[in-house]
Amino acid sequence: MITIDHVTKRYGGFTAVDDVSFVAQPGRVTGFLGPNGAGKSTTLRVLTGLTPADGGTTSIGGRRYSDFPNPGRHVGVLLDASAQHGGRTGREVLAVGAATMGLPSGRVEEMLALVGLSDQEAKRRVKNYSLGMRQRLGIAHALLGDPSVLVLDEPANGLDPAGIHWMRQMLQYFASRGGTVLLSSHLLHEVEQVADDLVMIGRGRVVAQGSTRDLLTTQGAYAAAADSEGQTALADALARAGHDVRPHGSGLTTDADPADVGRLALQSQVALMELRGADGAGLEELFLQLTADTAREDVL
Ligand SMILES: Nc1ncnc2c1ncn2[C@@H]1O[C@H](COP(=O)(O)OP(=O)(O)OP(=O)(O)O)[C@@H](O)[C@H]1O
């Protein structure tokens, strides 16, 4: 199990990761989702001991990453596929990794076959690899030590559709054998295909987490009262009943289901003009909102 417990990381006056907590369970793929600059890579760098946190702790199977004497035998890490030594061939990169971890050299050939790098490609220098080939090599390197935990930062970047399909199956198989997978992505549709659980982050803060199925199920309702007094009365009644209420167009959205909204409206003597289930998946709306919030003006 991976545990991220109240982690905060600041760069000068800027808080890149703000009190982030979540767990990634064994036997499940956990997607760490957020728009560009949300704090995903920073969190994963803290987890793998590459960046010190300003607050909070992280552990993998109850131990800090830096406390593993031979971390690659427990945790496979792929943070930056472009960070491989460009002058080495793919086979050499894996051979160095295998030697460092004390693994037999036969493991290198096994991993090359597993990730679908041909003999010809394995002989090529990494600086001449496409991004997709680098990702495959990075995944081979992460799997080299037969770890029980995988930490992957945007592993689908640069992969073609067949490569993405292959990776999904590989990660799901890894988890089905009891492995723990934590992978980051900035694409909801990509991660929802593979992840059992999702942690969504925006501007350094966790904004939603839970099972992918629960998070993607449409919940809540949209309601509009006939007049503004009614709108206020309905919002108050919903809030008093412990529901979340947000203005939306000429009405409001709430996490209460439509039947509860109707009952509360009746009790509060509010005439409704419109009442229906919330549009689309709440998660998608939240993600689009986050993405729009962080979009840079110069790309508009
Ligand atoms: N070394 C650093 N010095 C200063 N700021 C940094 C540093 N590393 C990251 N940041 C800032 O912290 C924020 C979070 O960055 P991070 O790379 O963790 O985001 P991310 O969610 O992985 O984004 P992306 O999807 O673009 O990779 C960004 O605003 C980034 O500019």
The ligand as an SDF file (V2000), in Angstrom:
LIG
                    3D

 31 33  0  0  0  0  0  0  0  0999 V2000
   11.6340   22.8210   -8.9100 N   0  0  0  0  0  0  0  0  0  0  0  0
   10.5940   23.6450   -8.9590 C   0  0  0  0  0  0  0  0  0  0  0  0
   10.7270   24.9510   -8.6760 N   0  0  0  0  0  0  0  0  0  0  0  0
    9.6710   25.8000   -8.7100 C   0  0  0  0  0  0  0  0  0  0  0  0
    8.4100   25.4190   -9.0240 N   0  0  0  0  0  0  0  0  0  0  0  0
    8.2140   24.1310   -9.3080 C   0  0  0  0  0  0  0  0  0  0  0  0
    9.2860   23.1780   -9.2860 C   0  0  0  0  0  0  0  0  0  0  0  0
    8.7560   21.9550   -9.6130 N   0  0  0  0  0  0  0  0  0  0  0  0
    7.4320   22.1590   -9.8350 C   0  0  0  0  0  0  0  0  0  0  0  0
    7.1060   23.4510   -9.6400 N   0  0  0  0  0  0  0  0  0  0  0  0
    5.7530   24.0330   -9.7770 C   0  0  0  0  0  0  0  0  0  0  0  0
    4.8600   23.2840   -8.9850 O   0  0  0  0  0  0  0  0  0  0  0  0
    3.6010   23.1360   -9.6420 C   0  0  0  0  0  0  0  0  0  0  0  0
    3.2490   21.6700   -9.7340 C   0  0  0  0  0  0  0  0  0  0  0  0
    4.1060   21.0730  -10.7000 O   0  0  0  0  0  0  0  0  0  0  0  0
    4.0320   19.5270  -11.0340 P   0  0  0  0  0  0  0  0  0  0  0  0
    5.1150   19.2300  -12.0260 O   0  0  0  0  0  0  0  0  0  0  0  0
    4.0120   18.7300   -9.7820 O   0  0  0  0  0  0  0  0  0  0  0  0
    2.6070   19.4170  -11.7330 O   0  0  0  0  0  0  0  0  0  0  0  0
    1.9480   18.2370  -12.5400 P   0  0  0  0  0  0  0  0  0  0  0  0
    0.5750   18.0520  -11.9730 O   0  0  0  0  0  0  0  0  0  0  0  0
    2.8350   17.0540  -12.5600 O   0  0  0  0  0  0  0  0  0  0  0  0
    1.8160   18.8540  -14.0100 O   0  0  0  0  0  0  0  0  0  0  0  0
    2.0430   18.2320  -15.4830 P   0  0  0  0  0  0  0  0  0  0  0  0
    0.8060   17.4630  -15.8230 O   0  0  0  0  0  0  0  0  0  0  0  0
    2.1730   19.4750  -16.3230 O   0  0  0  0  0  0  0  0  0  0  0  0
    3.2810   17.4080  -15.4480 O   0  0  0  0  0  0  0  0  0  0  0  0
    3.7460   23.8420  -10.9980 C   0  0  0  0  0  0  0  0  0  0  0  0
    3.1860   25.1330  -10.8780 O   0  0  0  0  0  0  0  0  0  0  0  0
    5.2270   23.9080  -11.2080 C   0  0  0  0  0  0  0  0  0  0  0  0
    5.5870   25.0280  -11.9900 O   0  0  0  0  0  0  0  0  0  0  0  0
  1  2  1  0
  2  3  1  0
  2  7  2  0
  3  4  2  0
  4  5  1  0
  5  6  2  0
  6  7  1  0
  6 10  1  0
  7  8  1  0
  8  9  2  0
  9 10  1  0
 10 11  1  0
 11 12  1  0
 11 30  1  0
 12 13  1  0
 13 14  1  0
 13 28  1  0
 14 15  1  0
 15 16  1  0
 16 17  2  0
 16 18  1  0
 16 19  1  0
 19 20  1  0
 20 21  2  0
 20 22  1  0
 20 23  1  0
 23 24  1  0
 24 25  2  0
 24 26  1  0
 24 27  1  0
 28 29  1  0
 28 30  1  0
 30 31  1  0
M  END
$$$$
